[in-house]
Amino acid sequence: MSSRTIELQSDVARRQRERGDSFRLARQGEGTLVVQIMASPGAGKTTLLEETARRLAPQETMAVLVGDLA
């Protein structure tokens, strides 16, 4: 019985960047600003979002998408 090895390589990060770029461009076409915030736990991301929402209201609408890399 013979065997062979096939090496597959995929740049997952590149695909994710492309998806993000596509999402941002689509939202830009709608007049929506998309901002990505990444930082360590406890760095103040939620506080920043809460204060931003307080300062923008009631002139602007804000939505938050949450994802955990873990």
Buried (B, 14 or more C-beta within 10 A) or exposed (E): EEEEEEEEEEEEEEEEEEEEEEEBEEEEEEEEEEEEEEEEEEEEBEEEBEEBBEEEEEEEEEEEEEEEEE
